[in-house]
């Protein structure tokens, strides 16, 4: 009976340790996803501000089109 009790206690410890590790892994994944989301949002905001500033300072015409083309490539390169 003592052996069975010891084995059951060990199995319980193993199961608890496994669940704890799974919870820690899920927390780490959530933190990484949140960090990426914040970074992506910051990049999007910076790109929008840059577009607005360039349009305002460069004006219309080919210069603006070139700037828009260059800015359009940034999300692909930054994400």
Secondary structure, DSSP 8 states (H G I E B T S, - for coil): -HHHHHHHHHHHHHHHHHHHHHHHHHHHHHHHHHHHHHHHHHHHHHHHHHHHHHHHHH-SSHHHHHHHHHHHHHHHHH-
